[in-house]
Amino acid sequence: MAEKMTFEKALKNLEEAVARLEKGHMPLDEALDCFEAGVQSANLCRKKLQAVETRIETLMKKVDGSLVAEPFGQDQNQD
């Protein structure tokens, strides 16, 4: 069973793909495979960041200076 890809591993894979592509000097088919792997890693990073974003709570400062935790992206105009 394949282990779950972490954000850090996906980011490292993306960075490695970019570095390999920037160096050039590889056959077209290999460059295309490398590009596809980079796109997959970038998409995984984006999905993981979106998942984290939905879980983040931001601190909102009230008029009196106190802080209150609210879910990230919550509409502030709700009563």
mmCIF file of the C-alpha atoms, coordinates in Angstrom:
data_MODEL
# 
_entry.id   MODEL 
# 
loop_
_atom_site.group_PDB 
_atom_site.id 
_atom_site.type_symbol 
_atom_site.label_atom_id 
_atom_site.label_alt_id 
_atom_site.label_comp_id 
_atom_site.label_asym_id 
_atom_site.label_entity_id 
_atom_site.label_seq_id 
_atom_site.pdbx_PDB_ins_code 
_atom_site.Cartn_x 
_atom_site.Cartn_y 
_atom_site.Cartn_z 
_atom_site.occupancy 
_atom_site.B_iso_or_equiv 
_atom_site.pdbx_formal_charge 
_atom_site.auth_seq_id 
_atom_site.auth_comp_id 
_atom_site.auth_asym_id 
_atom_site.auth_atom_id 
_atom_site.pdbx_PDB_model_num 
ATOM 1  C CA . MET A 1 1  ? 0.000   0.000  0.000   1.00 0.00 ? 1  MET A CA 1 
ATOM 2  C CA . ALA A 1 2  ? 1.404   3.380  -0.994  1.00 0.00 ? 2  ALA A CA 1 
ATOM 3  C CA . GLU A 1 3  ? 2.019   5.860  1.776   1.00 0.00 ? 3  GLU A CA 1 
ATOM 4  C CA . LYS A 1 4  ? 0.144   9.167  1.787   1.00 0.00 ? 4  LYS A CA 1 
ATOM 5  C CA . MET A 1 5  ? 2.022   11.999 0.127   1.00 0.00 ? 5  MET A CA 1 
ATOM 6  C CA . THR A 1 6  ? 2.669   14.851 2.549   1.00 0.00 ? 6  THR A CA 1 
ATOM 7  C CA . PHE A 1 7  ? 2.675   18.498 1.539   1.00 0.00 ? 7  PHE A CA 1 
ATOM 8  C CA . GLU A 1 8  ? 6.394   18.696 2.246   1.00 0.00 ? 8  GLU A CA 1 
ATOM 9  C CA . LYS A 1 9  ? 7.168   15.669 0.053   1.00 0.00 ? 9  LYS A CA 1 
ATOM 10 C CA . ALA A 1 10 ? 4.974   16.971 -2.771  1.00 0.00 ? 10 ALA A CA 1 
ATOM 11 C CA . LEU A 1 11 ? 6.673   20.374 -2.554  1.00 0.00 ? 11 LEU A CA 1 
ATOM 12 C CA . LYS A 1 12 ? 10.101  18.736 -2.628  1.00 0.00 ? 12 LYS A CA 1 
ATOM 13 C CA . ASN A 1 13 ? 9.070   16.694 -5.683  1.00 0.00 ? 13 ASN A CA 1 
ATOM 14 C CA . LEU A 1 14 ? 7.840   19.865 -7.383  1.00 0.00 ? 14 LEU A CA 1 
ATOM 15 C CA . GLU A 1 15 ? 11.086  21.705 -6.624  1.00 0.00 ? 15 GLU A CA 1 
ATOM 16 C CA . GLU A 1 16 ? 13.106  18.772 -7.983  1.00 0.00 ? 16 GLU A CA 1 
ATOM 17 C CA . ALA A 1 17 ? 11.018  18.646 -11.167 1.00 0.00 ? 17 ALA A CA 1 
ATOM 18 C CA . VAL A 1 18 ? 11.499  22.381 -11.703 1.00 0.00 ? 18 VAL A CA 1 
ATOM 19 C CA . ALA A 1 19 ? 15.255  22.096 -11.139 1.00 0.00 ? 19 ALA A CA 1 
ATOM 20 C CA . ARG A 1 20 ? 15.535  19.204 -13.613 1.00 0.00 ? 20 ARG A CA 1 
ATOM 21 C CA . LEU A 1 21 ? 13.517  21.069 -16.227 1.00 0.00 ? 21 LEU A CA 1 
ATOM 22 C CA . GLU A 1 22 ? 15.538  24.251 -15.742 1.00 0.00 ? 22 GLU A CA 1 
ATOM 23 C CA . LYS A 1 23 ? 18.760  22.329 -16.359 1.00 0.00 ? 23 LYS A CA 1 
ATOM 24 C CA . GLY A 1 24 ? 17.380  20.989 -19.612 1.00 0.00 ? 24 GLY A CA 1 
ATOM 25 C CA . HIS A 1 25 ? 19.553  18.430 -21.388 1.00 0.00 ? 25 HIS A CA 1 
ATOM 26 C CA . MET A 1 26 ? 16.964  15.651 -21.310 1.00 0.00 ? 26 MET A CA 1 
ATOM 27 C CA . PRO A 1 27 ? 15.027  13.969 -24.083 1.00 0.00 ? 27 PRO A CA 1 
ATOM 28 C CA . LEU A 1 28 ? 11.606  15.394 -24.869 1.00 0.00 ? 28 LEU A CA 1 
ATOM 29 C CA . ASP A 1 29 ? 9.718   12.361 -23.519 1.00 0.00 ? 29 ASP A CA 1 
ATOM 30 C CA . GLU A 1 30 ? 11.633  12.513 -20.234 1.00 0.00 ? 30 GLU A CA 1 
ATOM 31 C CA . ALA A 1 31 ? 11.030  16.272 -19.984 1.00 0.00 ? 31 ALA A CA 1 
ATOM 32 C CA . LEU A 1 32 ? 7.307   15.722 -20.550 1.00 0.00 ? 32 LEU A CA 1 
ATOM 33 C CA . ASP A 1 33 ? 7.197   13.037 -17.835 1.00 0.00 ? 33 ASP A CA 1 
ATOM 34 C CA . CYS A 1 34 ? 9.036   15.365 -15.481 1.00 0.00 ? 34 CYS A CA 1 
ATOM 35 C CA . PHE A 1 35 ? 6.635   18.213 -16.293 1.00 0.00 ? 35 PHE A CA 1 
ATOM 36 C CA . GLU A 1 36 ? 3.605   15.980 -15.673 1.00 0.00 ? 36 GLU A CA 1 
ATOM 37 C CA . ALA A 1 37 ? 5.031   14.863 -12.322 1.00 0.00 ? 37 ALA A CA 1 
ATOM 38 C CA . GLY A 1 38 ? 5.593   18.512 -11.402 1.00 0.00 ? 38 GLY A CA 1 
ATOM 39 C CA . VAL A 1 39 ? 2.030   19.438 -12.298 1.00 0.00 ? 39 VAL A CA 1 
ATOM 40 C CA . GLN A 1 40 ? 0.714   16.534 -10.200 1.00 0.00 ? 40 GLN A CA 1 
ATOM 41 C CA . SER A 1 41 ? 2.852   17.651 -7.255  1.00 0.00 ? 41 SER A CA 1 
ATOM 42 C CA . ALA A 1 42 ? 1.706   21.267 -7.659  1.00 0.00 ? 42 ALA A CA 1 
ATOM 43 C CA . ASN A 1 43 ? -1.942  20.164 -7.728  1.00 0.00 ? 43 ASN A CA 1 
ATOM 44 C CA . LEU A 1 44 ? -1.450  18.067 -4.600  1.00 0.00 ? 44 LEU A CA 1 
ATOM 45 C CA . CYS A 1 45 ? 0.168   21.026 -2.816  1.00 0.00 ? 45 CYS A CA 1 
ATOM 46 C CA . ARG A 1 46 ? -2.729  23.279 -3.859  1.00 0.00 ? 46 ARG A CA 1 
ATOM 47 C CA . LYS A 1 47 ? -5.320  20.776 -2.613  1.00 0.00 ? 47 LYS A CA 1 
ATOM 48 C CA . LYS A 1 48 ? -3.543  20.320 0.707   1.00 0.00 ? 48 LYS A CA 1 
ATOM 49 C CA . LEU A 1 49 ? -3.268  24.089 1.196   1.00 0.00 ? 49 LEU A CA 1 
ATOM 50 C CA . GLN A 1 50 ? -6.971  24.506 0.426   1.00 0.00 ? 50 GLN A CA 1 
ATOM 51 C CA . ALA A 1 51 ? -7.808  21.800 2.977   1.00 0.00 ? 51 ALA A CA 1 
ATOM 52 C CA . VAL A 1 52 ? -5.689  23.549 5.594   1.00 0.00 ? 52 VAL A CA 1 
ATOM 53 C CA . GLU A 1 53 ? -7.262  26.899 4.750   1.00 0.00 ? 53 GLU A CA 1 
ATOM 54 C CA . THR A 1 54 ? -10.709 25.557 5.613   1.00 0.00 ? 54 THR A CA 1 
ATOM 55 C CA . ARG A 1 55 ? -9.430  24.502 9.046   1.00 0.00 ? 55 ARG A CA 1 
ATOM 56 C CA . ILE A 1 56 ? -7.567  27.659 9.986   1.00 0.00 ? 56 ILE A CA 1 
ATOM 57 C CA . GLU A 1 57 ? -9.037  29.994 12.515  1.00 0.00 ? 57 GLU A CA 1 
ATOM 58 C CA . THR A 1 58 ? -8.061  33.613 12.331  1.00 0.00 ? 58 THR A CA 1 
ATOM 59 C CA . LEU A 1 59 ? -8.024  35.992 15.241  1.00 0.00 ? 59 LEU A CA 1 
ATOM 60 C CA . MET A 1 60 ? -10.253 38.955 14.709  1.00 0.00 ? 60 MET A CA 1 
ATOM 61 C CA . LYS A 1 61 ? -9.727  42.055 16.845  1.00 0.00 ? 61 LYS A CA 1 
ATOM 62 C CA . LYS A 1 62 ? -12.890 43.529 18.316  1.00 0.00 ? 62 LYS A CA 1 
ATOM 63 C CA . VAL A 1 63 ? -13.430 47.256 18.779  1.00 0.00 ? 63 VAL A CA 1 
ATOM 64 C CA . ASP A 1 64 ? -12.430 46.986 22.463  1.00 0.00 ? 64 ASP A CA 1 
ATOM 65 C CA . GLY A 1 65 ? -9.100  45.393 21.494  1.00 0.00 ? 65 GLY A CA 1 
ATOM 66 C CA . SER A 1 66 ? -9.976  41.867 22.612  1.00 0.00 ? 66 SER A CA 1 
ATOM 67 C CA . LEU A 1 67 ? -9.376  38.944 20.278  1.00 0.00 ? 67 LEU A CA 1 
ATOM 68 C CA . VAL A 1 68 ? -11.946 36.386 19.202  1.00 0.00 ? 68 VAL A CA 1 
ATOM 69 C CA . ALA A 1 69 ? -11.332 33.241 17.139  1.00 0.00 ? 69 ALA A CA 1 
ATOM 70 C CA . GLU A 1 70 ? -13.493 32.873 14.023  1.00 0.00 ? 70 GLU A CA 1 
ATOM 71 C CA . PRO A 1 71 ? -13.390 30.227 11.326  1.00 0.00 ? 71 PRO A CA 1 
ATOM 72 C CA . PHE A 1 72 ? -11.270 31.277 8.357   1.00 0.00 ? 72 PHE A CA 1 
ATOM 73 C CA . GLY A 1 73 ? -13.343 32.813 5.572   1.00 0.00 ? 73 GLY A CA 1 
ATOM 74 C CA . GLN A 1 74 ? -16.458 33.270 7.701   1.00 0.00 ? 74 GLN A CA 1 
ATOM 75 C CA . ASP A 1 75 ? -18.670 36.101 6.478   1.00 0.00 ? 75 ASP A CA 1 
ATOM 76 C CA . GLN A 1 76 ? -18.141 38.890 9.008   1.00 0.00 ? 76 GLN A CA 1 
ATOM 77 C CA . ASN A 1 77 ? -21.540 40.440 8.247   1.00 0.00 ? 77 ASN A CA 1 
ATOM 78 C CA . GLN A 1 78 ? -23.516 37.513 9.707   1.00 0.00 ? 78 GLN A CA 1 
ATOM 79 C CA . ASP A 1 79 ? -25.509 38.189 12.884  1.00 0.00 ? 79 ASP A CA 1 
# 
